[in-house]
Amino acid sequence: MALTIAEFMSAIRLPDAPDAELQRNATRVMVAAQALAAKVGPGAPEAVRDEATIRVGAWLFDSDPTGARGEVTQNALRSSGALALLGPWRRSRSLVVDRPTGDGGGTGETGGSTGSG
């Protein structure tokens, strides 16, 4: 079951009957938080992504947009605890590197010119 805006707003302790502006802001934050959770933990179960969305969304909603407290410069996923939730499903950003062949030649390709002649 996908997280609804009503569930999100309740989870981050917003009023049951919000005004239109508060609902728009909460929706904007929820959508951004869902995108972050999906990017970091694409294979996570929906319940885990929903909880990560709530955590990062609450952090974003409560952060100071002017940066006066320095919160905006921190990583929202890490600071909210969402990164830890998504950790087991986090995509690795490692690179595949060719192994040397043992002759000091790197990938096994020979140097020099190419072509016939």
Beta strands, then each sheet from edge to edge (+ up, - down):
end
